[in-house]
Amino acid sequence: MTASETLDPLLTAQTWRESGRDVAVATVVETWGSAPRPSGSHLVIDGEGNFEGSVSGGCVEGAVITEALDVITSGVPKMLEFGVADETAWRVGLSCGGKIKVYVERLA
């Protein structure tokens, strides 16, 4: 495996699934204003809370990981929204002035 492959969260998700881990993928599906990561950015999370990638440059990863663990358990996908008008976003650190929408789903 090359260095660039180890940096691709989707390849990490595939490797984790092949090794028997439960995995969720969080994907930035929309951005507005000064968003920290572009649409299409990924964060992969396993059932133990290990993760790779980024959906917000570190701003809201903790909240996304927590939600992803729920998605892994329930199997029900979630759409998350963070932005400066959202009190939750300030609490978790998205103070860049933008908004992001993140879709979290469990890999089958």
Secondary structure, 3 states (H helix, E strand, C coil): CCHHHHCCHHHHHHHHHHCCCCEEEEEEEEEECCCCCCCCCEEEEECCCCEEECCCCCCCHHHHHHHHHHHHHHCCCEEEEEECCCHHHHHHCCCCCCEEEEEEEECC
